[in-house]
Amino acid sequence: MTEKPLLRVLQGEAVWPPPVWLMRQAGRYLPEYQAIRQEGGFIARCTTPDLATEITLQPIRRFGMDGAILFSDILMLPWALGQGLEFVDGAGPRMPPIRDVVGLAALDLSRAREMTAPIMQTVRQVHAALPASCTLLGFAGSPFTVACYMVEGSGSRDFAATRTLAYTEPVFFGRLMELLVESTVEYLSSQITAGADAVMLFDTWAGLLPPDQFARLVIKPTAAIVAALNARFPGVKIIGFPRLAGTMVADYVEKTGVDCVSLDTGVDAAAIAAGLPDTVAVQGNLDPMALIAGGPALHAESQAIRDALCGRPHIFNLGHGILPQTPPSHVADLVASIRQVS
């Protein structure tokens, strides 16, 4: 039996009190992160192992989280494949859109292995530095969400160009998804080999799709990734995050084979969990705004989620990433509250 509480939950055990970590826990809300933010741009921080290791470890030192997630970004994979990428302060990522076979042909899987080598060194360094009780989580974006940025060229409220292209050019879009499945398997395999205890797939924009497209562009590629990783690493644990999937969550869990589903803020976690097998872990799903509010509101919301999922495998987390304006003291209060035994 592992001594890592979070990994025990991923193995299907109900641990009390539940382990806790927060999406985007390493980053802009921490003063220690701000202190080193000037040392190069975001891509440089992700690909400089000593910096990325330090940033990954900062919330572990400060809060004693049960999980450490690699400091990186879901768009580092298309960057490694050869698509241009820059992060603009206040505007987010910018990429040359890929919308035809010429752009697709320029992507190179062998290049990705070389370009992500520093990220794998970060995984090795974090693995060596973590407390024995802390689970190291690797991650990648799920193919549909990564494709949204690759096709659109930036963030968007509705990713209209991407969703239209999926309908009008299904062969091209299918080839893009196949490349992303293959490259994501390789990317996550390298993270596992380097020392990640488990991995997470972020499908941030899954909820934009109707059921038939959800089945084709979210469930099918995720199932392929899960199957490939399980074949290479029997027993590896995988968390899936089909954000805003709503009533399609149960279908996602059944057909992808993920060991844990991370739930967004917009669903009743206990109600969703009631429709899942007892051995499937649930992660989530505190509103990040409640964490900003702090005080009695934070305590009430977090305890309600924690207590509602008592008795089943549960990892306490947010329903989306922590926001930059979050006071670190509120995070400390949250972790202490979740760890109350009573």
SULZIDA-V289282 format. One record per backbone hydrogen bond with DSSP energy under -1.0 kcal/mol. CO is the residue of the C=O (numbers start at 1). NH is the residue of the N-H. E is the energy in kcal/mol with one decimal. If there is no record, write none. Layout:
co	nh	e
CO	NH	E
CO	NH	E
//
This chain:
co	nh	e
4	8	-2.1
5	9	-1.8
6	10	-2.0
7	11	-1.3
8	13	-2.1
9	12	-2.2
19	316	-2.8
20	66	-2.5
22	25	-1.6
23	322	-2.7
27	30	-2.1
30	34	-2.0
31	35	-1.8
33	36	-1.3
36	39	-1.6
38	40	-2.2
41	45	-2.1
42	46	-2.2
43	47	-1.6
48	52	-2.7
49	53	-2.5
50	54	-2.0
51	55	-2.6
52	56	-2.2
53	57	-2.0
54	58	-1.3
57	61	-2.4
58	62	-2.3
59	63	-2.4
60	64	-1.5
66	135	-2.6
68	137	-3.3
73	76	-1.7
75	79	-1.8
76	80	-2.1
77	81	-2.0
78	83	-2.5
81	108	-2.4
86	94	-2.6
88	91	-2.5
88	92	-2.1
92	88	-2.7
94	86	-1.8
100	104	-1.9
101	105	-2.5
104	107	-1.5
108	112	-1.4
109	113	-1.3
110	114	-1.2
111	115	-2.7
112	116	-2.0
114	117	-1.1
116	120	-1.9
117	121	-1.7
118	122	-1.8
119	123	-2.0
120	124	-2.2
121	125	-2.4
122	126	-2.9
123	127	-2.7
124	128	-1.8
125	129	-1.3
126	130	-1.8
131	134	-1.7
135	68	-2.9
136	197	-2.1
136	198	-1.4
137	70	-2.1
138	200	-1.6
140	202	-2.3
142	146	-2.4
143	147	-2.6
144	148	-1.9
145	149	-1.3
146	150	-2.2
147	151	-2.7
148	152	-2.4
149	153	-2.4
150	98	-2.3
153	95	-2.8
159	163	-2.4
160	164	-2.4
161	165	-2.2
162	166	-1.9
164	168	-2.7
165	169	-2.8
169	173	-2.8
170	174	-2.2
171	175	-2.0
172	176	-2.2
173	177	-2.3
174	178	-2.3
175	179	-2.3
176	180	-2.1
177	181	-2.5
178	182	-2.5
179	183	-2.8
180	184	-2.2
181	185	-2.3
182	186	-2.0
183	187	-2.5
184	188	-2.8
185	189	-2.3
186	190	-2.1
187	191	-1.6
188	192	-2.5
189	193	-2.6
190	194	-1.9
191	196	-2.5
198	138	-2.7
199	239	-2.6
200	140	-2.0
201	241	-2.1
202	142	-2.9
203	206	-1.6
205	208	-1.7
206	209	-1.6
210	214	-2.9
211	215	-2.3
212	216	-1.6
213	217	-3.4
214	218	-1.9
214	219	-2.4
215	220	-2.0
218	222	-1.7
219	223	-2.9
220	224	-1.9
221	225	-2.1
222	226	-2.7
223	227	-2.5
224	228	-2.1
225	229	-2.5
226	230	-2.5
227	231	-1.9
228	232	-1.8
229	233	-3.1
233	236	-2.6
237	199	-2.0
238	259	-2.0
238	260	-1.4
239	201	-2.9
240	262	-3.1
241	203	-2.3
241	243	-1.7
242	245	-1.7
243	207	-1.6
245	248	-2.2
246	249	-1.6
248	252	-2.2
249	253	-2.6
250	254	-2.4
251	255	-2.5
252	256	-2.0
253	257	-1.6
259	281	-2.4
260	240	-2.7
261	283	-2.6
264	267	-1.2
268	272	-2.4
269	273	-2.8
270	274	-1.8
272	275	-1.4
273	276	-1.9
277	280	-1.5
281	261	-2.3
282	315	-2.5
283	263	-3.2
286	319	-2.8
287	290	-1.3
287	291	-1.1
288	292	-1.4
289	293	-2.3
290	294	-2.2
294	298	-1.2
295	299	-2.2
296	300	-2.8
297	301	-2.4
298	302	-2.5
299	303	-2.4
300	304	-1.9
301	305	-1.7
302	306	-2.6
303	307	-2.8
304	308	-1.9
305	309	-1.3
307	310	-1.0
309	312	-1.6
313	282	-2.0
315	284	-2.3
316	21	-1.8
317	286	-2.2
323	326	-2.0
327	330	-1.3
327	331	-1.1
328	332	-2.1
329	333	-2.1
330	334	-2.4
331	335	-2.5
332	336	-2.1
333	337	-2.3
334	338	-2.7
335	339	-1.6
337	340	-1.3
//
